[in-house]
Each structure stands twice: as structure tokens, then as C-alpha cells.
Amino acid sequence: MKELENPTSVATTLKELGSLIENSPSISAICVTGGEPLEQPDFLGELLKAIKPFELPILLETNGVEYESLGRILNLLNVISIDIKLPSTSGRNDLWERHEAFLQVARHKQVFIKVAIDETTEPAEVQRAAEMVAGTLDDPPFFLQPVTDSSGALTVSYRHILELFDVCARQLRDVRVMPQIHKVIGSL
């Protein structure tokens, strides 16, 4: 893995990305993730315009609250992966309205939703997230992600996962459970 100076320029990022794509013909999409990419909308817009000639689908991985920034670059994206931050796992209870506004902006794109869950996650907050998604988007995949600790162990019982899955399945047709692979791989 090559590390670049941070911050880096669009030109440097483009050069490295071009080299990576040229040397890895199996790359089928470009994922922009962070931190939170939408906290730098000017840089992100410039970067997304610059990578369009690669003719690969562009996926944005986001916390789903920077809806104004999303509106500025929406036409440059193909897919949006939105992490809805529940109070139990994020410690924040003030994001519901921003998540809803974000979903409204994203609604005409291909979207999937991820929600981190742990043993403290209340069925009511998962239900609120599922209802918000069902009321805004046309049946996107909705992933419950059991939180994994630094050793790679789940922080939620299988029984609680199934309980929360059932809550979501009452609102949405495409509910899935997906581990936090980045944490599992990091613990190997």
C-alpha cells in the first residue's frame, strides 16, 4: 500500500488512481470514502469530475448527513452507501432530520443503507430508521451491521440481531445482515 501526503491534490490523487486502474484490470468501480468525503465538497467535486474519464461507476460512502454537499456533487455519482447513525451506536440523537433530508436528496440514485447495531440498540430506533427509509426510497438494500470490537468479536447477540432484523423486515423487503469486514480483517 502506498501512502500519500495528506492533504493531497486532485492531480496527485488522479495520477495514483490512474496507475492503480492501469495495473489492476479487475477494478470495476471507484469508491470514495473517508473520514467523511462530503466535508470537503469542493475537492470532492473537482476529483469526481477528474475521474469521470475512467468510465467506472463511482460509489460514495458517507455518514448521510451532509445533504447540502451531496446536492452539489450528486450528478457525478452512481451509487451512494449511507450509514444511518443510530443514537445507541453513535452517541448522537440529533441526526434524524439531517438523515431524512439526505435521503430526500439521494432518492433518485442507486442507494443502499447501513445501520450499525450493538446490544444497546433499541428496536424503536431501528424501526424509526427503517420507516424513514421506506418513506423516502424505493426499497433499497438495508444492511444491519453488528458492531465488531477490536478483537473481531461481535458486540451483539444473535438473538438481538434477529429481533432487529424482524423490526426492519416489517418495513422493508430487502433487509440483510453484514459484518463489519474492515474490523474483522483488521483483527486477523
N, C-alpha and C positions, 0 to 999 in steps of 0.2 A: 504494500500500500504506500502510495506517495502522499506526503503531507505538503500542503501549500501554506504559504504565509496567510494569516488572517488579519485584516481583511484582504481579499484578493480582488483583482479587477475582472471585468467581464471578459476581456481579451485573454487573460491567463486561464480563466475557467474554460473558455471556449477551446483554447489550444489543447488543454489537458483532456477535455471531453472528446474532442476530435480524435486524438491519439488513442484514447480508450476504445472508442467505437471502431476505429480502423483496425485495431489489434484484437478485437473481440467480436467476431461476426455474429455471435449468438445474442447480442444485446438487441432486445426488441422494443424497448421503451426507455424513457428517461424519467426518473423520479426525483423531484425536488423536495427535500426535507430539511430539517433544521436541527436545532432550535426551531424557531418559527419563521419560515420564509416570508410570510406576509408582513412582518415587522419592518421589512426593507423593500417596499413596493417599487421604488424607482429602480433599484438594482435588479430586482426580480423581473420587472417588465423588460428592461434592457436585455437581460440574459435570455429570457424566453424568446424574444424576437430574434436574437442572435442564433439560437439553436434550432429554430424552425427549419432551416435548410437541411438539417439531418433527416427530416421526414420521418421521425419516430414519434409515437404518441407520447405526450407529456402528462405525467401524473403529479399532482401537488399533494403532499402530505401536510396536514395543517391541524391546528387545535380548534379550528372552526369558530373563531370569534372575531377576526379582523375582516368583517364583511365589506367595509368601505374599500380596503386594499384589494380584496377579491374582485370587486366590481371593476377595478382599474385594469386587471390582467385576465379576466375571465375568458375573453375570446382567444387567448393564447394557450388554453388548457384543453386537454381531452378528458381527463378523469380527475376527480377530487376525492381524496380519502380524508374524512372528517372524524376527528376524535372529539366526541362529546364528553366534556369533563363533568362527571358527577360530583356532588358535594362530598360524598363519602371517600372517594379516592383522590380528589384534587384538593380538598380543604376549602373549596370556593363554592359559595352558594349564590353568587351574583352573576353567573354567566348564562342563565337560561334565555334571557331576552336577546343577548348577543348571538347565541347559538341559533335561535329561531330566525333572526334577521339574516344570518349567514346562510342558513338552509334556503331561505327565500331567494337570495342572490344566486345560489348554486343550482337551483331546481331544474334548470334546462340542460345541465351537463350530466354525464355519467358520474354517479356518486356512490360511494359506499361509506358506511358508518362504522366506527369502532367505539366501544364503550368499555373502559377498564372497570373491573369489578373485583371486590375482595369480600371477606366475611362480614365487613361492616356495611356493605351496600344494602340499602333498603329496597324492597320490591317497589315501593311507591316512586322512588327516584328513577328506577329503570322504566317503570310504566310511563312516567312523565316524558322521558326521552323517546320511548317508542311511539307514544301518542303524538309528540311534536313532529317526529319524522314522518309518521303515517299521514299527518295532516298537511304536510308540505311537499313531500317527494312521492314519486310513483314507484313504490315498493322496491327500494334499494336493498342490497345485501346489508344486513345489520349484524355485526360481529360483537359478541361478548368476549372480552379478553380477560381471563383470570390473571390477576396480578401475580407476578413471579418475583420471589425475593432474590437477593444476590447469590444465593447458593443454587438457584434454579428450581426451588420448591414453590408449589402453589400456596397462596395465602387465603385460599377459599376452599371450602369442602365441595365435593362433587354434588352433594345434596343441595347445597345453596346455589350452585351453578344451574342445576336443573330447575330449581324453583324460579330463578330469574329468567331462565330460558322460556319457561311456560308463560311468565308475565308478558314477555316480548311477543311470543307467538300468538297471543290473543289479538295483537295489533298489526303484526307484520307477517307476511308469508315466508320471507327468506331470512331466517334467523340462524346464525351459526356460532359455534364456539371455536376460538382460535387462540392458541397460546402466544405469549409474548416471546416469539422466537429470538429476537435480539438479546433478550436476557438469558434464555436457555443456552444459546450459542456462547454467550459471554461467560457462562459458568463452566463450560467444558474445559 
